Amino acid sequence: MEKIKNNICLILLVMLLGIVLCVAGCSSSTIIGQGETAAEGHRRHLRQAEITRQQIVDDIDAVLLTDQPTKLSDIRVR
């Protein structure tokens, strides 16, 4: 009987911890940096995604050893 009681307490503790982690992980305070508005955070994410995309395209160009940018590359002055 004591073993079953311990198992139920352990299961309830794990479930409670899971709920707390879900709530804490979804709160806006973890997404938005201190002193950063939601709009600023959104712009930062968009800028980082664009930089990452440009780096991937540059890597593809380097692997293909092309002197000219591929059609994947956007036209930019370097």
N, C-alpha and C positions, 0 to 999 in steps of 0.2 A: 504494500500500500504506500509506503514511504517512497519507494522508487518511482511509482506512477506520479505521485505528488511532485517530486523533484523534476520529472520529465515535463509535466504540464507547466511548472514555473519556468523552466528553461525555454520552452516553446513560446510562452507569453512574453518573456524577456526579449527573445530574438524578434518576435513580431513587433513589439514596441520600439525596439532599436531600428528596425526597418522603416517603420512609419516616421520616426524622428528624422532619419537620414533622408527620406524622400521629401519631407516638408522642408528641411534645411537646404537640401540640394536644389530645390525649385524656387527658393525665395529670390527676389530681385536683388537683394543686397549682395549675393554672391556673384551675380552677373555684372552688375554695375560697380566699377571701381569707386573708391572713396573720392568724392568730389567730382564725379563724372555723371553727366546726365544720361538718360537712356538714348537720346539722339547721338550724343558723342560716342557712346559705346557702339551703337549701330554703325556709325561712320568708321570707327576704328576696325570693326570686323570686316566691313566691306573693303576698306583699304588693304587689310592684311590678306584677304582672299584674292584681290587683284594682284598684289605683289607675288603671292604664291603661284598664281596662274602664269604670270610673266616668267618666273624662274623655271617652271616646268617647260614652257615653250622654249626658253633659252637652252635648257638641257637637251631637249629633243634636237634642236638645231646643232648643238655641239656634237651629239652622238652621230648625227647624219653627216657631219663634217661639211656642212654647206657654207659657202661663202656668202650666199644671200639668204635672207630669212625665208623660212617655209611659208606656205599659205596659212599656217596656224598663227604665225607671228603677226602682231599688229604693226602698222607702219609708224615708226618713231625715229626721231633723229638721235643718234648716239654720239 
